[in-house]
Amino acid sequence: MAELNGQSDWLAVIGKSLAYLCLSRAMDIEPSKYDSVLKKVAFLEGLGLPRDDAAQAAGSSAASVAVLQRRKKTRKKNAAKKKA
């Protein structure tokens, strides 16, 4: 059972590494599409990474990403109120 546990740890490391390499390559191809932390995190979450790991790979923390997402929602609500 211990062998299986060690193997699953390595599979997680490999998966995170591949996701980071995919993000790096995507940023090389279309840098404007991944110019913010939120866009990078969304891409990595789309690949299956949990938010904590995606935030770390994007160069941020999960708490910081949560704050950025909250601010983005607030801006959208305020913009909708101004139009109405």
Phi, psi and omega in degrees: 000327180295324179297319179295321179296315178296323179293320180293328176297316180293324179296324177294318179296316180296317180297316179295321179295317179295322177297318178296318178295322177297316178297316180300316180293319179297323178291329176291321183285312181228081184296328182289337181284337182235048185272351179237161180297319181298322179291322178294316180295319178299319178298313182292323176294326176296333176278353176108004178282143172294158184303319180300313181290323179295318179297318180296318180293331179277357177090028182220192176238162181296322179295318179296319178296320178298319178295316180298319179293320178297317179296322179296318178295319180297319179298319179295318179296317180294322179293322179292322179294323181291326180287330184279000000 
